[in-house]
Amino acid sequence: MRSGPSSVVMAGNIGRDVRVSSWLGTSLLAGSVPVLDGSFEESDGQEIPERITLTVPVFDGGFSWDPAGDPRHPLADFGQRLNAVIEVRTPRGASWEVPLGWFQIEAWDLSDDESTVDVKALGLLQVVADDKFRGPEQPRVGGTFASEFRRLVSGGIPVSIDADLVDRACPSSFTWDEDRLSALYDLADAWPARIVTSADGTVQVKPPLGLVPVPILTLTNGVRGVLMTAPRSSSRVGRYSAVVARSSTDTPGSMPVEGEFLTTTGPFATSTYGVVRRRAASPMLNSTAAALAMAQTIAENSQRQARVIAVTLPPDPRIQRGDPVTLVWDGVIYRGWVQTVNLPLTVDGSAMKITVGCPL
């Protein structure tokens, strides 16, 4: 959860404002972009999880916000980055800043009546995605997962690796193709770990979420404007009770390693759910323990999709993807992790929408 006011403050009478600044390198182009409308979104399963969209007036305060023909305009798409912050305030004058993060402008579009500009900006992993390798890339001899991850992150983006992740040698007997971001996800999958971009623009590498959440926020259906939608369908497709992870290598004569994770308890136990197996491979697996850890993470990630609950609630900019939450619905308690977020940036009566994945 992002830093900000307490849940008690958020439940009271508060006001909200969005402040968006535009930067080109270290140069501040605009300290406050006027925002008529907009949203912040983040989603699991997307290579670039975060994005913001803005609607900006063409003229405001005597300044033209139409970027056409000016590569250094605050809304141009020549490397400009936006920093977005939500300010929460109380009637008594207390205020808090909730940073949403940094975003690179990808596109803008002038409305048909030329009165507004629509801007789309993506999270900083887009900078890495744009920077393809010049050719096939091979891990350095003696490199580790941590050193290779730091080396491969481009664009001057800082990297933070969680101390709970155990570093180990990265095999060098394979090559990545041109996709730099895909190489980072390959490292994370085999570690195993997850990649998160923090509000200050740091790419963080964190441990997997696991299967048992420890909630930090409780949302109750019907209380303070919270509404939950019951899942309307279910499918066994994509939910695995067994996963085999196996090393793949280009080195002739080398012996692959393999590890299988079997779910033995709960509703996904193979004794009752049946064996629904997935096979996964990575050239970065160099021990049975590493293969088993990767297999377990894949299985638990799939099982978190067992029940996905959609929640509509008053805007709360603190909530972010990966937050463990408790949902109370007609006296029944569900615990899970936030998977998607859609947050309106302006105070226009729109509600915030999240989805929460809850293992059964």
Secondary structure, 3 states (H helix, E strand, C coil): CCCCCCHHHHCCCCEEEEEEEEEECCEEEECCCCCCEEEEEEECCCCCCEEEEEEEECEECCEECCCCCCCCCCCCCCCCEEEEEEEEECCCCCEEEEEEEEEEEEEEEECCCCCEEEEEEEECHHHHHHCCCCCCECCCCCCEHHHHHHHHCCCCCCEEECCCCCCCECCCCCCECCCHHHHHHHHHHHCCCEEEECCCCCEEEECCCCCCCCCCEEEECCCCCCEEECCCCCCCCCCCCEEEEEECCCCCCCCCCEEEEECCCCCCCHHHHCCCEEEEEECCCCCHHHHHHHHHHHHHHHHCCCEEEEEEECCCCCCCCCCEEEEEECCEEEEEEEEEEEEECCCCCCCEEEEEEECC
